[in-house]
Amino acid sequence: MHLAKIIKQLNSKEHRTLILVCILSGFAVIAWLFFSPNGILTYYHLKKQIEAVKAENDQLKEENRLLQQKIDKIKNDPAYLEELARRDYDLLKKNELVFEFK
């Protein structure tokens, strides 16, 4: 109640000055909340970075899973290993010939 009584005693110029100071203080606080090193903009920037890293991490996990499947197939499937050797390294079975047509 004491503060309200003091505000009522202010003349119109002092009252406008007080309102202006309050408004400027409010803008300063809002600006600080947005632009400080731990502010809202920094928070959103870091949040986007975290989402990007998580997406990349998920992509790499999937790539690792596929590579592990390929490794297991190479270790355990002789037909697949033979297919890779023929396709990627141009290896042949004994007594096999390759004909190239140009």
MOPAC internal coordinates of N, CA, C and O (Angstrom, degrees):
PM7 1SCF
backbone

  N    0.0000 0     0.00 0     0.00 0    0    0    0
  C    1.4442 1     0.00 0     0.00 0    1    0    0
  C    1.5129 1   111.88 1     0.00 0    2    1    0
  O    1.2310 1   120.12 1   147.41 1    3    2    1
  N    1.2815 1   117.37 1   -32.59 1    3    2    1
  C    1.4506 1   121.06 1  -177.25 1    5    3    2
  C    1.5311 1   110.92 1   -62.34 1    6    5    3
  O    1.2310 1   120.34 1   139.84 1    7    6    5
  N    1.3473 1   116.95 1   -40.16 1    7    6    5
  C    1.4650 1   121.46 1   179.96 1    9    7    6
  C    1.5248 1   110.86 1   -65.95 1   10    9    7
  O    1.2310 1   120.26 1   138.56 1   11   10    9
  N    1.3087 1   117.10 1   -41.44 1   11   10    9
  C    1.4651 1   120.51 1   178.44 1   13   11   10
  C    1.5220 1   110.81 1   -62.30 1   14   13   11
  O    1.2310 1   120.35 1   142.51 1   15   14   13
  N    1.2995 1   116.94 1   -37.49 1   15   14   13
  C    1.4699 1   121.40 1   179.47 1   17   15   14
  C    1.5291 1   110.21 1   -66.20 1   18   17   15
  O    1.2310 1   120.54 1   139.24 1   19   18   17
  N    1.3257 1   116.57 1   -40.76 1   19   18   17
  C    1.4698 1   120.95 1   179.51 1   21   19   18
  C    1.5282 1   109.76 1   -65.68 1   22   21   19
  O    1.2310 1   120.14 1   137.54 1   23   22   21
  N    1.3434 1   117.33 1   -42.46 1   23   22   21
  C    1.4657 1   121.06 1  -179.46 1   25   23   22
  C    1.5228 1   110.50 1   -63.27 1   26   25   23
  O    1.2310 1   119.85 1   141.35 1   27   26   25
  N    1.3248 1   117.89 1   -38.65 1   27   26   25
  C    1.4671 1   121.05 1   178.81 1   29   27   26
  C    1.5245 1   111.95 1   -64.99 1   30   29   27
  O    1.2310 1   120.02 1   152.91 1   31   30   29
  N    1.3167 1   117.56 1   -27.09 1   31   30   29
  C    1.4607 1   121.30 1  -177.80 1   33   31   30
  C    1.5306 1   112.26 1   -81.69 1   34   33   31
  O    1.2310 1   119.69 1   169.57 1   35   34   33
  N    1.3232 1   118.19 1   -10.43 1   35   34   33
  C    1.4651 1   120.75 1  -179.01 1   37   35   34
  C    1.5214 1   110.10 1   -73.43 1   38   37   35
  O    1.2310 1   121.19 1   -35.48 1   39   38   37
  N    1.3485 1   115.33 1   144.52 1   39   38   37
  C    1.4647 1   117.98 1   174.47 1   41   39   38
  C    1.5306 1   108.74 1   -79.06 1   42   41   39
  O    1.2310 1   119.74 1    -4.78 1   43   42   41
  N    1.3109 1   118.10 1   175.22 1   43   42   41
  C    1.4647 1   121.35 1  -172.65 1   45   43   42
  C    1.5291 1   112.53 1   -63.85 1   46   45   43
  O    1.2310 1   119.83 1   143.63 1   47   46   45
  N    1.3282 1   117.94 1   -36.37 1   47   46   45
  C    1.4713 1   120.35 1   179.23 1   49   47   46
  C    1.5296 1   110.01 1   -67.54 1   50   49   47
  O    1.2310 1   120.27 1   136.22 1   51   50   49
  N    1.3158 1   117.08 1   -43.78 1   51   50   49
  C    1.4666 1   120.60 1   178.48 1   53   51   50
  C    1.5310 1   110.37 1   -65.74 1   54   53   51
  O    1.2310 1   120.94 1   143.18 1   55   54   53
  N    1.3194 1   115.80 1   -36.82 1   55   54   53
  C    1.4596 1   121.05 1   179.21 1   57   55   54
  C    1.5358 1   110.29 1   -63.93 1   58   57   55
  O    1.2310 1   120.04 1   134.39 1   59   58   57
  N    1.3320 1   117.53 1   -45.61 1   59   58   57
  C    1.4666 1   121.48 1   177.29 1   61   59   58
  C    1.5258 1   110.93 1   -63.24 1   62   61   59
  O    1.2310 1   120.52 1   139.69 1   63   62   61
  N    1.3308 1   116.61 1   -40.31 1   63   62   61
  C    1.4670 1   120.27 1   178.62 1   65   63   62
  C    1.5264 1   110.35 1   -62.71 1   66   65   63
  O    1.2310 1   120.51 1   137.53 1   67   66   65
  N    1.3270 1   116.62 1   -42.47 1   67   66   65
  C    1.4645 1   120.79 1   178.89 1   69   67   66
  C    1.5344 1   110.80 1   -63.10 1   70   69   67
  O    1.2310 1   120.27 1   136.97 1   71   70   69
  N    1.3198 1   117.08 1   -43.03 1   71   70   69
  C    1.4674 1   120.89 1   178.42 1   73   71   70
  C    1.5290 1   110.27 1   -63.48 1   74   73   71
  O    1.2310 1   120.29 1   137.26 1   75   74   73
  N    1.3354 1   117.05 1   -42.74 1   75   74   73
  C    1.4594 1   121.02 1   178.89 1   77   75   74
  C    1.5286 1   111.21 1   -62.22 1   78   77   75
  O    1.2310 1   120.48 1   137.08 1   79   78   77
  N    1.3271 1   116.69 1   -42.92 1   79   78   77
  C    1.4703 1   120.92 1   178.43 1   81   79   78
  C    1.5270 1   109.79 1   -62.69 1   82   81   79
  O    1.2310 1   120.05 1   137.84 1   83   82   81
  N    1.3238 1   117.52 1   -42.16 1   83   82   81
  C    1.4686 1   120.66 1   179.11 1   85   83   82
  C    1.5288 1   111.21 1   -64.00 1   86   85   83
  O    1.2310 1   120.34 1   136.82 1   87   86   85
  N    1.3223 1   116.95 1   -43.18 1   87   86   85
  C    1.4667 1   120.62 1   179.42 1   89   87   86
  C    1.5240 1   110.83 1   -64.26 1   90   89   87
  O    1.2310 1   120.34 1   134.14 1   91   90   89
  N    1.3355 1   116.96 1   -45.86 1   91   90   89
  C    1.4684 1   119.97 1   179.12 1   93   91   90
  C    1.5219 1   111.19 1   -63.77 1   94   93   91
  O    1.2310 1   120.50 1   141.29 1   95   94   93
  N    1.3187 1   116.64 1   -38.71 1   95   94   93
  C    1.4698 1   120.06 1   177.12 1   97   95   94
  C    1.5264 1   110.25 1   -63.41 1   98   97   95
  O    1.2310 1   120.78 1   139.14 1   99   98   97
  N    1.3207 1   116.11 1   -40.86 1   99   98   97
  C    1.4690 1   120.05 1   177.74 1  101   99   98
  C    1.5188 1   111.67 1   -61.99 1  102  101   99
  O    1.2310 1   120.40 1   135.42 1  103  102  101
  N    1.3355 1   116.84 1   -44.58 1  103  102  101
  C    1.4668 1   120.27 1   177.02 1  105  103  102
  C    1.5259 1   111.36 1   -62.47 1  106  105  103
  O    1.2310 1   120.48 1   141.18 1  107  106  105
  N    1.3200 1   116.68 1   -38.82 1  107  106  105
  C    1.4673 1   120.09 1   179.21 1  109  107  106
  C    1.5257 1   110.67 1   -63.62 1  110  109  107
  O    1.2310 1   120.57 1   137.91 1  111  110  109
  N    1.3237 1   116.52 1   -42.09 1  111  110  109
  C    1.4677 1   120.17 1   179.21 1  113  111  110
  C    1.5299 1   110.22 1   -65.27 1  114  113  111
  O    1.2310 1   120.38 1   136.38 1  115  114  113
  N    1.3206 1   116.87 1   -43.62 1  115  114  113
  C    1.4711 1   120.40 1   179.26 1  117  115  114
  C    1.5293 1   110.54 1   -63.37 1  118  117  115
  O    1.2310 1   120.34 1   136.35 1  119  118  117
  N    1.3277 1   116.95 1   -43.65 1  119  118  117
  C    1.4690 1   120.44 1   178.16 1  121  119  118
  C    1.5212 1   110.49 1   -61.78 1  122  121  119
  O    1.2310 1   120.47 1   139.08 1  123  122  121
  N    1.3123 1   116.71 1   -40.92 1  123  122  121
  C    1.4678 1   120.47 1   179.06 1  125  123  122
  C    1.5279 1   110.30 1   -64.08 1  126  125  123
  O    1.2310 1   120.40 1   138.55 1  127  126  125
  N    1.3377 1   116.84 1   -41.45 1  127  126  125
  C    1.4661 1   120.10 1   178.87 1  129  127  126
  C    1.5274 1   111.68 1   -61.71 1  130  129  127
  O    1.2310 1   120.25 1   144.36 1  131  130  129
  N    1.3200 1   117.14 1   -35.64 1  131  130  129
  C    1.4589 1   120.24 1  -178.49 1  133  131  130
  C    1.5188 1   113.03 1   -82.34 1  134  133  131
  O    1.2310 1   120.01 1   137.88 1  135  134  133
  N    1.3162 1   117.59 1   -42.12 1  135  134  133
  C    1.4631 1   120.30 1  -167.34 1  137  135  134
  C    1.5199 1   115.26 1  -107.41 1  138  137  135
  O    1.2310 1   119.15 1  -179.06 1  139  138  137
  N    1.3023 1   119.23 1     0.94 1  139  138  137
  C    1.4636 1   119.93 1   178.41 1  141  139  138
  C    1.5336 1   109.03 1   -71.59 1  142  141  139
  O    1.2310 1   119.90 1   -17.53 1  143  142  141
  N    1.3329 1   117.80 1   162.47 1  143  142  141
  C    1.4741 1   120.24 1  -178.97 1  145  143  142
  C    1.5314 1   113.40 1   -58.01 1  146  145  143
  O    1.2310 1   120.06 1   152.42 1  147  146  145
  N    1.3178 1   117.50 1   -27.58 1  147  146  145
  C    1.4620 1   120.74 1   177.44 1  149  147  146
  C    1.5220 1   111.06 1  -110.28 1  150  149  147
  O    1.2310 1   120.57 1  -153.01 1  151  150  149
  N    1.3190 1   116.52 1    26.99 1  151  150  149
  C    1.4541 1   121.61 1  -174.72 1  153  151  150
  C    1.5176 1   113.75 1   -82.75 1  154  153  151
  O    1.2310 1   121.74 1     4.55 1  155  154  153
  N    1.3124 1   114.28 1  -175.45 1  155  154  153
  C    1.4573 1   121.98 1  -175.78 1  157  155  154
  C    1.5272 1   111.57 1   -64.09 1  158  157  155
  O    1.2310 1   119.77 1   138.26 1  159  158  157
  N    1.3260 1   118.04 1   -41.74 1  159  158  157
  C    1.4694 1   119.85 1  -179.71 1  161  159  158
  C    1.5308 1   111.18 1   -63.37 1  162  161  159
  O    1.2310 1   120.57 1   138.32 1  163  162  161
  N    1.3220 1   116.52 1   -41.68 1  163  162  161
  C    1.4651 1   120.40 1   177.26 1  165  163  162
  C    1.5215 1   110.07 1   -63.01 1  166  165  163
  O    1.2310 1   120.74 1   138.51 1  167  166  165
  N    1.3224 1   116.18 1   -41.49 1  167  166  165
  C    1.4632 1   121.35 1   179.09 1  169  167  166
  C    1.5296 1   110.80 1   -58.88 1  170  169  167
  O    1.2310 1   120.17 1   130.91 1  171  170  169
  N    1.3284 1   117.29 1   -49.09 1  171  170  169
  C    1.4639 1   120.30 1  -179.19 1  173  171  170
  C    1.5246 1   111.68 1   -66.17 1  174  173  171
  O    1.2310 1   120.27 1   142.74 1  175  174  173
  N    1.3271 1   117.09 1   -37.26 1  175  174  173
  C    1.4702 1   120.23 1   177.60 1  177  175  174
  C    1.5332 1   110.03 1   -63.02 1  178  177  175
  O    1.2310 1   120.60 1   134.34 1  179  178  177
  N    1.3262 1   116.46 1   -45.66 1  179  178  177
  C    1.4624 1   120.25 1   179.52 1  181  179  178
  C    1.5269 1   111.14 1   -66.62 1  182  181  179
  O    1.2310 1   120.41 1   143.66 1  183  182  181
  N    1.3195 1   116.83 1   -36.34 1  183  182  181
  C    1.4595 1   120.49 1   178.75 1  185  183  182
  C    1.5273 1   110.48 1   -63.16 1  186  185  183
  O    1.2310 1   120.05 1   138.31 1  187  186  185
  N    1.3337 1   117.51 1   -41.69 1  187  186  185
  C    1.4660 1   120.98 1   177.38 1  189  187  186
  C    1.5252 1   110.95 1   -65.26 1  190  189  187
  O    1.2310 1   120.44 1   140.72 1  191  190  189
  N    1.3339 1   116.77 1   -39.28 1  191  190  189
  C    1.4655 1   119.79 1   177.85 1  193  191  190
  C    1.5274 1   110.41 1   -62.91 1  194  193  191
  O    1.2310 1   120.57 1   137.71 1  195  194  193
  N    1.3255 1   116.52 1   -42.29 1  195  194  193
  C    1.4656 1   120.73 1   179.31 1  197  195  194
  C    1.5227 1   110.15 1   -62.00 1  198  197  195
  O    1.2310 1   120.16 1   136.16 1  199  198  197
  N    1.3247 1   117.30 1   -43.84 1  199  198  197
  C    1.4643 1   120.77 1   178.65 1  201  199  198
  C    1.5276 1   111.16 1   -61.99 1  202  201  199
  O    1.2310 1   120.30 1   139.56 1  203  202  201
  N    1.3310 1   117.02 1   -40.44 1  203  202  201
  C    1.4680 1   120.62 1   179.40 1  205  203  202
  C    1.5261 1   110.69 1   -65.74 1  206  205  203
  O    1.2310 1   120.48 1   138.03 1  207  206  205
  N    1.3272 1   116.69 1   -41.97 1  207  206  205
  C    1.4682 1   120.44 1   179.73 1  209  207  206
  C    1.5299 1   110.13 1   -66.67 1  210  209  207
  O    1.2310 1   120.36 1   140.33 1  211  210  209
  N    1.3348 1   116.92 1   -39.67 1  211  210  209
  C    1.4673 1   119.62 1   177.88 1  213  211  210
  C    1.5278 1   110.93 1   -63.74 1  214  213  211
  O    1.2310 1   120.37 1   139.00 1  215  214  213
  N    1.3301 1   116.91 1   -41.00 1  215  214  213
  C    1.4641 1   120.30 1   178.58 1  217  215  214
  C    1.5274 1   110.52 1   -63.95 1  218  217  215
  O    1.2310 1   120.63 1   137.01 1  219  218  217
  N    1.3273 1   116.40 1   -42.99 1  219  218  217
  C    1.4657 1   120.17 1   178.04 1  221  219  218
  C    1.5284 1   110.39 1   -64.20 1  222  221  219
  O    1.2310 1   120.75 1   140.31 1  223  222  221
  N    1.3213 1   116.17 1   -39.69 1  223  222  221
  C    1.4573 1   121.15 1   178.91 1  225  223  222
  C    1.5308 1   110.61 1   -62.71 1  226  225  223
  O    1.2310 1   120.39 1   136.82 1  227  226  225
  N    1.3317 1   116.86 1   -43.18 1  227  226  225
  C    1.4643 1   120.48 1   177.61 1  229  227  226
  C    1.5251 1   110.91 1   -62.53 1  230  229  227
  O    1.2310 1   120.76 1   139.06 1  231  230  229
  N    1.3302 1   116.14 1   -40.94 1  231  230  229
  C    1.4632 1   120.55 1   178.86 1  233  231  230
  C    1.5303 1   110.17 1   -63.28 1  234  233  231
  O    1.2310 1   120.40 1   137.04 1  235  234  233
  N    1.3251 1   116.84 1   -42.96 1  235  234  233
  C    1.4646 1   120.14 1   179.86 1  237  235  234
  C    1.5287 1   111.33 1   -67.60 1  238  237  235
  O    1.2310 1   120.16 1   144.16 1  239  238  237
  N    1.3305 1   117.30 1   -35.84 1  239  238  237
  C    1.4675 1   119.95 1   176.44 1  241  239  238
  C    1.5250 1   110.48 1   -62.00 1  242  241  239
  O    1.2310 1   120.81 1   136.96 1  243  242  241
  N    1.3321 1   116.05 1   -43.04 1  243  242  241
  C    1.4677 1   120.00 1   178.67 1  245  243  242
  C    1.5283 1   110.57 1   -64.69 1  246  245  243
  O    1.2310 1   120.59 1   138.30 1  247  246  245
  N    1.3275 1   116.48 1   -41.70 1  247  246  245
  C    1.4664 1   120.27 1   177.79 1  249  247  246
  C    1.5293 1   110.49 1   -62.22 1  250  249  247
  O    1.2310 1   120.26 1   137.10 1  251  250  249
  N    1.3279 1   117.11 1   -42.90 1  251  250  249
  C    1.4673 1   120.88 1   177.87 1  253  251  250
  C    1.5272 1   111.29 1   -62.91 1  254  253  251
  O    1.2310 1   120.70 1   140.29 1  255  254  253
  N    1.3364 1   116.26 1   -39.71 1  255  254  253
  C    1.4616 1   120.16 1   179.24 1  257  255  254
  C    1.5334 1   110.25 1   -62.23 1  258  257  255
  O    1.2310 1   120.73 1   135.56 1  259  258  257
  N    1.3352 1   116.21 1   -44.44 1  259  258  257
  C    1.4666 1   119.91 1   179.41 1  261  259  258
  C    1.5242 1   111.63 1   -65.61 1  262  261  259
  O    1.2310 1   120.71 1   140.06 1  263  262  261
  N    1.3301 1   116.25 1   -39.94 1  263  262  261
  C    1.4715 1   119.44 1   178.05 1  265  263  262
  C    1.5280 1   110.91 1   -65.83 1  266  265  263
  O    1.2310 1   120.38 1   141.67 1  267  266  265
  N    1.3263 1   116.88 1   -38.33 1  267  266  265
  C    1.4649 1   120.07 1   178.29 1  269  267  266
  C    1.5303 1   110.39 1   -64.98 1  270  269  267
  O    1.2310 1   120.54 1   141.43 1  271  270  269
  N    1.3264 1   116.58 1   -38.57 1  271  270  269
  C    1.4679 1   119.88 1   175.70 1  273  271  270
  C    1.5249 1   110.67 1   -61.48 1  274  273  271
  O    1.2310 1   121.10 1   137.51 1  275  274  273
  N    1.3346 1   115.50 1   -42.49 1  275  274  273
  C    1.4660 1   119.79 1   179.92 1  277  275  274
  C    1.5340 1   110.36 1   -64.70 1  278  277  275
  O    1.2310 1   120.32 1   138.35 1  279  278  277
  N    1.3289 1   117.00 1   -41.65 1  279  278  277
  C    1.4735 1   121.04 1   178.35 1  281  279  278
  C    1.5248 1   109.98 1   -61.57 1  282  281  279
  O    1.2310 1   120.79 1   133.77 1  283  282  281
  N    1.3382 1   116.09 1   -46.23 1  283  282  281
  C    1.4646 1   119.78 1   179.77 1  285  283  282
  C    1.5249 1   111.05 1   -61.69 1  286  285  283
  O    1.2310 1   120.63 1   140.46 1  287  286  285
  N    1.3279 1   116.39 1   -39.54 1  287  286  285
  C    1.4606 1   120.57 1   179.46 1  289  287  286
  C    1.5293 1   110.77 1   -65.98 1  290  289  287
  O    1.2310 1   120.58 1   139.47 1  291  290  289
  N    1.3302 1   116.50 1   -40.53 1  291  290  289
  C    1.4734 1   120.03 1   178.40 1  293  291  290
  C    1.5225 1   110.02 1   -64.43 1  294  293  291
  O    1.2310 1   120.19 1   139.18 1  295  294  293
  N    1.3332 1   117.24 1   -40.82 1  295  294  293
  C    1.4664 1   120.95 1  -178.36 1  297  295  294
  C    1.5283 1   112.41 1   -70.70 1  298  297  295
  O    1.2310 1   120.00 1   146.37 1  299  298  297
  N    1.3279 1   117.61 1   -33.63 1  299  298  297
  C    1.4644 1   120.16 1  -168.49 1  301  299  298
  C    1.5256 1   115.04 1  -113.89 1  302  301  299
  O    1.2310 1   119.45 1   172.82 1  303  302  301
  N    1.3204 1   118.65 1    -7.18 1  303  302  301
  C    1.4691 1   120.54 1  -176.45 1  305  303  302
  C    1.5276 1   109.57 1  -122.56 1  306  305  303
  O    1.2310 1   120.31 1   -82.82 1  307  306  305
  N    1.3320 1   117.00 1    97.18 1  307  306  305
  C    1.4677 1   119.86 1  -178.32 1  309  307  306
  C    1.5361 1   113.01 1   -60.91 1  310  309  307
  O    1.2310 1   120.06 1   146.20 1  311  310  309
  N    1.3122 1   117.49 1   -33.80 1  311  310  309
  C    1.4683 1   119.88 1   179.83 1  313  311  310
  C    1.5289 1   110.32 1   -65.30 1  314  313  311
  O    1.2310 1   120.51 1   139.54 1  315  314  313
  N    1.3206 1   116.62 1   -40.46 1  315  314  313
  C    1.4658 1   120.16 1   178.41 1  317  315  314
  C    1.5275 1   110.43 1   -66.85 1  318  317  315
  O    1.2310 1   120.62 1   138.64 1  319  318  317
  N    1.3328 1   116.42 1   -41.36 1  319  318  317
  C    1.4632 1   120.66 1   178.30 1  321  319  318
  C    1.5270 1   110.25 1   -61.71 1  322  321  319
  O    1.2310 1   120.65 1   138.73 1  323  322  321
  N    1.3215 1   116.37 1   -41.27 1  323  322  321
  C    1.4663 1   120.15 1   177.94 1  325  323  322
  C    1.5313 1   110.67 1   -64.46 1  326  325  323
  O    1.2310 1   120.65 1   138.47 1  327  326  325
  N    1.3266 1   116.37 1   -41.53 1  327  326  325
  C    1.4665 1   120.50 1   178.42 1  329  327  326
  C    1.5332 1   110.90 1   -60.27 1  330  329  327
  O    1.2310 1   120.21 1   136.22 1  331  330  329
  N    1.3337 1   117.21 1   -43.78 1  331  330  329
  C    1.4693 1   120.95 1   177.86 1  333  331  330
  C    1.5210 1   111.22 1   -62.65 1  334  333  331
  O    1.2310 1   120.77 1   136.11 1  335  334  333
  N    1.3190 1   116.14 1   -43.89 1  335  334  333
  C    1.4653 1   120.15 1  -178.60 1  337  335  334
  C    1.5232 1   110.76 1   -62.43 1  338  337  335
  O    1.2310 1   120.34 1   138.64 1  339  338  337
  N    1.3246 1   116.96 1   -41.36 1  339  338  337
  C    1.4621 1   120.51 1   179.74 1  341  339  338
  C    1.5317 1   111.03 1   -69.56 1  342  341  339
  O    1.2310 1   120.76 1   133.44 1  343  342  341
  N    1.3198 1   116.14 1   -46.56 1  343  342  341
  C    1.4657 1   120.26 1  -174.07 1  345  343  342
  C    1.5305 1   112.27 1   -73.03 1  346  345  343
  O    1.2310 1   120.28 1   131.90 1  347  346  345
  N    1.3248 1   117.06 1   -48.10 1  347  346  345
  C    1.4657 1   120.13 1  -171.51 1  349  347  346
  C    1.5247 1   113.86 1   -89.81 1  350  349  347
  O    1.2310 1   120.40 1   153.21 1  351  350  349
  N    1.3332 1   116.83 1   -26.79 1  351  350  349
  C    1.4664 1   118.92 1  -174.29 1  353  351  350
  C    1.5238 1   112.98 1  -120.71 1  354  353  351
  O    1.2310 1   120.51 1  -171.45 1  355  354  353
  N    1.3184 1   116.62 1     8.55 1  355  354  353
  C    1.4681 1   122.35 1   177.08 1  357  355  354
  C    1.5277 1   112.61 1    52.30 1  358  357  355
  O    1.2310 1   120.44 1  -141.90 1  359  358  357
  N    1.3147 1   116.76 1    38.10 1  359  358  357
  C    1.4643 1   120.47 1   177.71 1  361  359  358
  C    1.5269 1   109.52 1   -85.25 1  362  361  359
  O    1.2310 1   121.23 1   -28.77 1  363  362  361
  N    1.3280 1   115.25 1   151.23 1  363  362  361
  C    1.4596 1   121.62 1  -176.98 1  365  363  362
  C    1.5165 1   109.88 1  -124.60 1  366  365  363
  O    1.2310 1   121.74 1   -22.78 1  367  366  365
  N    1.3290 1   114.27 1   157.22 1  367  366  365
  C    1.4565 1   118.83 1   171.57 1  369  367  366
  C    1.5271 1   108.10 1   -77.86 1  370  369  367
  O    1.2310 1   121.06 1   -15.41 1  371  370  369
  N    1.3078 1   115.57 1   164.59 1  371  370  369
  C    1.4584 1   120.52 1   178.44 1  373  371  370
  C    1.5306 1   108.93 1   -61.86 1  374  373  371
  O    1.2310 1   120.86 1   -43.24 1  375  374  373
  N    1.3307 1   115.96 1   136.76 1  375  374  373
  C    1.4709 1   124.19 1   179.94 1  377  375  374
  C    1.5288 1   113.04 1    67.26 1  378  377  375
  O    1.2310 1   119.53 1  -157.16 1  379  378  377
  N    1.3322 1   118.50 1    22.84 1  379  378  377
  C    1.4536 1   121.95 1   176.83 1  381  379  378
  C    1.5166 1   108.86 1  -101.48 1  382  381  379
  O    1.2310 1   120.62 1   -34.59 1  383  382  381
  N    1.3281 1   116.42 1   145.41 1  383  382  381
  C    1.4538 1   121.59 1   178.22 1  385  383  382
  C    1.5215 1   109.22 1  -119.54 1  386  385  383
  O    1.2310 1   121.24 1   -28.46 1  387  386  385
  N    1.3317 1   115.23 1   151.54 1  387  386  385
  C    1.4623 1   120.87 1   177.00 1  389  387  386
  C    1.5156 1   107.40 1  -115.53 1  390  389  387
  O    1.2310 1   121.07 1   -49.00 1  391  390  389
  N    1.3149 1   115.56 1   131.00 1  391  390  389
  C    1.4536 1   121.13 1   175.67 1  393  391  390
  C    1.5142 1   107.78 1  -112.00 1  394  393  391
  O    1.2310 1   120.74 1   -53.80 1  395  394  393
  N    1.3245 1   116.20 1   126.20 1  395  394  393
  C    1.4675 1   121.34 1   177.20 1  397  395  394
  C    1.5081 1   108.15 1  -108.04 1  398  397  395
  O    1.2310 1   120.79 1   -50.05 1  399  398  397
  N    1.3042 1   116.09 1   129.95 1  399  398  397
  C    1.4561 1   121.73 1   178.37 1  401  399  398
  C    1.5130 1   108.06 1  -111.51 1  402  401  399
  O    1.2310 1   121.59 1   -49.67 1  403  402  401
  N    1.3467 1   114.55 1   130.33 1  403  402  401
  C    1.4631 1   119.12 1  -179.68 1  405  403  402
  C    1.4850 1   111.07 1  -118.44 1  406  405  403
  O    1.2310 1   120.10 1   180.00 1  407  406  405

